[in-house]
Every structure is written in structure tokens, then in C-alpha cells.
Amino acid sequence: MCFQINEIVNLVSECGKSPVYKTRELAARALVPLLADSTAYNFLKKLFVILCTARHTQISANFTHGYLLQASNKLNKNRKIIENN
């Protein structure tokens, strides 16, 4: 079975919705090396769009927390994403 990197990123990102804190934390840390700088900006943009609409879509606190962890971990590791865009 051969996976594309985007498929793996999506699977790991989905783990960020877990009700288990440690799973959300590990998923956020695992995403950092999987996202290339060229794709990280669009990925983060997608996360923030989802988070900005969270109040209207009634997503769970675990979901919100998991996505915030993912964004935080990637931004902390790659500050140049913000500076370049």
C-alpha cells in the first residue's frame, strides 16, 4: 500500500480530533515534519478557516484544541511561514 504524503497528513490531522489529550498532542507534533514549507501555509490557512467557523458549526472542544495544537506546533517550528506570506 503506497500513501501520498497528503493522505498521511490528513490522517494524522484527523487524530487531532481525538477525545484523548495525548493523541491530539502527538498528532500535532507528528505533523511538523510532514508539512513542507510550501504546503504548510495552505494547511494552516485551512485550519484557521475551520477554527474561525467553529462557533457556527458547533465542533467539539477537543477538535478545536487539537487543531490549535497543530497550528501552534507548526508555527513554532517554522516562523518563516508567517514572514514569507
HUWOSUL-V589066 format. One record per backbone hydrogen bond with DSSP energy under -0.5 kcal/mol. CO is the residue of the C=O (numbers start at 0). NH is the residue of the N-H. Records with the same first field share a line. If there is no record, write none. Layout:
BEGIN
CO: NH + NH
END
This chain:
BEGIN
0: 2
3: 6 + 7
4: 8
5: 9
6: 10
7: 11
8: 12
9: 13
10: 14
11: 14
12: 15
13: 16
14: 17
18: 20
19: 23
20: 24
21: 25
22: 26
23: 27
24: 28
25: 29
26: 30
27: 31
28: 32
29: 33
30: 33 + 34
31: 34
33: 35
35: 38 + 39
36: 40
38: 42
39: 43
40: 44
41: 45
42: 46
43: 47
44: 48
45: 49
46: 50
47: 51
48: 52
50: 53
52: 55 + 56
53: 57 + 58
59: 63
60: 64
61: 65
62: 66
63: 67
64: 68
65: 69
66: 70
67: 71
68: 72
69: 73
70: 74
71: 75
72: 76
73: 77
77: 80
78: 81 + 82
79: 83
80: 84
END
